[in-house]
C-alpha cells in the first residue's frame, strides 16, 4: 500500500476533497457539459436584458390580450 503525506494547510482550510476516480470523472463530465450549455444561456439572458432596457417587451396583460385570454 502506498503512503501519501497531506499538508496540514490543506486540511485546516477545507481545501482537500478525496473522491473515487469514477465519481470524479462523472463530476468532470457533468460540469464540462454544463459549461458548454452555459454560453448560449448567457447570450440569451444578455439579449433579453438588452431588449428589456430598450423597452422591447410585452406586459402580461398584452400577452393575455394577444392570446384572447
N, C-alpha and C positions, 0 to 999 in steps of 0.2 A: 504494500500500500504506500502511496506517495504522501508526503507531508508538505503542507504549504504554510507559509507564515503570512499572517494578515496584519497590516499596520493598525495600531490602536486608533489612529486618527480616523480611519475608515469606519471603525466600529463605533466610535464616540459620536460621529456626525451623522449616523444613519445613512452613510453613503454606500453601503455594501448590500448587494442583493445576490443571493445564490439561487439559481434555478436549474432544473434539469435541462439538458441541451434541447430536448424535444419541445419543451414548453417555451424556451427562449426562441426557438425557430418559429413556433406558431405565433408568438407575440410579434416577432420581427416581420413575418409575412403580413400579419394583420395591419400593423402600423404602416408598412410600405404601401399596401393597397389603399389604406385610408388617406395617406398623404397624396396619392395620385388623384383621389376623388376630391380633395380639398380645393385644388386650384380652380376647377370650374365653378365650385360653390362660391368661393371668394369673389370670383369675377362677377357672378350673378348678383351677389349681395352689393358689390360696389356699384354695379349698373342700377340696381333698384334704388339705392340710396341717392344716387345722382338724379334719377328720374323724380324721386320724391322732392328733392331740393329744388328741382326745376318746375315743380307743380304738375308733373305729368302722372297723375294718378286719379283713380275714381274713388269716391266715398262709398261706403257700404250701401247707402241709400241709392246712389246712382247705379250700382250693380244690381240691386233688387229691382229697380225700375226697368233697367235694360232687359232683365230676365222675366219681367212681368210677374214678379212675386209681391 
